[in-house]
Every structure is written in structure tokens, then in C-alpha cells.
Amino acid sequence: MDAFDYEGEAELFPTRNVKSRHQSFRYRRFDRAAEAIRFAIEVLPSQSLAGAYLEVDEQRFDAKGIRSLYDSPAYPLLRGPQARAAIELRQRSQ
């Protein structure tokens, strides 16, 4: 994979499943792709992620692509429990 710009703007689109009565999330725009990726992996229910896609610099990524970007060593944000632990530590020190 070419170098990915985690700092670029990103758009996250919901599934286009017409059988679904309601969508668990709507289209969202993010200032940073890294934040969109974290939202997709850590916040979206797996059913919503399965049909969603991320668009960054005219490139589209499906659920597998989003997961790959999140798991990459180049991913700039703390992940899951690491992020929560850092926030808790910061709060305790204040």
C-alpha cells in the first residue's frame, strides 16, 4: 500500500443495504482520516462497519481496508484500551 495520509480529510459512508429498516449511522465527515478510522473500528457496530466505506483523497476503503489502516504501524492515534488508559491517567494526574 502506498503511503496513506492519516491527516487528510475523510468521509465515512453507511451501507447501502435497502433491506435495512434503519441505518445505525449516517454519513459523517472528519477533519482527519485517523479519526474516521478510529470511529469506524471502535464505535460503529460490526453490522454497520461491514457495509460502510471510507473515502480519502478519492480512494475508497471497505471494512477490510479500514481495518488494515487501523492495524498499520503507521496509524498515528492510540488504539482502544491504550487510548482509554491514557485518558484515565491524564484525569488522575489533574
C-alpha positions in Angstrom: 0.0 0.0 0.0 1.3 3.5 -0.8 1.8 5.9 2.0 -1.6 6.8 3.4 -2.4 10.3 4.6 -3.9 9.9 8.0 -4.1 13.7 8.4 -6.2 14.2 5.3 -10.0 14.8 5.3 -12.1 11.7 5.2 -15.7 10.8 4.6 -17.4 7.7 6.1 -20.4 6.4 4.3 -23.0 3.9 5.7 -24.0 0.7 4.0 -26.5 1.0 1.1 -28.4 -2.1 2.2 -32.0 -1.4 1.1 -33.3 -4.3 3.3 -32.3 -2.5 6.4 -35.2 -0.6 8.0 -32.9 1.9 9.7 -29.3 2.7 9.5 -27.3 2.8 12.6 -25.2 5.7 11.4 -25.4 8.4 8.8 -22.7 9.9 6.5 -20.0 11.6 8.5 -17.1 13.9 7.5 -13.9 14.0 9.5 -11.1 16.5 9.5 -8.6 13.7 9.9 -8.7 10.3 8.4 -7.2 8.8 11.5 -10.3 9.9 13.5 -12.6 8.5 10.9 -10.8 5.2 11.1 -10.9 5.1 14.9 -14.6 5.9 14.8 -15.3 3.1 12.3 -13.4 0.5 14.2 -14.0 1.5 17.8 -17.5 3.0 17.7 -19.5 1.5 14.8 -21.4 -1.7 15.4 -19.8 -4.5 13.4 -23.0 -4.8 11.2 -22.7 -1.1 10.3 -18.9 -1.4 9.6 -19.5 -4.4 7.3 -21.2 -2.4 4.6 -19.5 1.0 5.2 -16.8 2.6 3.3 -14.2 5.3 3.9 -13.2 7.8 1.2 -9.9 9.7 1.5 -8.3 11.6 -1.4 -10.6 9.9 -3.9 -9.6 6.4 -2.6 -12.2 4.1 -1.2 -11.7 1.6 1.6 -14.2 -1.1 2.6 -14.3 -2.7 6.1 -11.2 -4.8 5.4 -9.3 -1.8 4.1 -10.4 0.3 7.1 -9.2 -2.4 9.5 -5.9 -2.6 7.6 -5.3 1.1 8.0 -6.2 0.9 11.8 -3.8 -2.0 12.3 -1.0 -0.4 10.4 2.1 0.6 12.4 1.8 4.0 10.7 -1.6 4.6 12.4 -0.9 7.8 14.5 -3.6 7.6 17.2 -3.7 5.4 20.3 -5.9 2.4 19.9 -8.7 1.0 22.1 -7.6 0.2 25.6 -4.4 2.2 25.2 -6.4 5.3 24.4 -8.7 4.8 27.4 -5.8 4.1 29.7 -4.0 7.3 28.6 -7.2 9.4 29.2 -7.7 7.9 32.7 -4.1 8.5 33.6 -4.4 12.1 32.5 -7.6 12.6 34.5 -6.0 11.1 37.7 -3.0 13.5 37.4 -5.2 16.6 37.3 
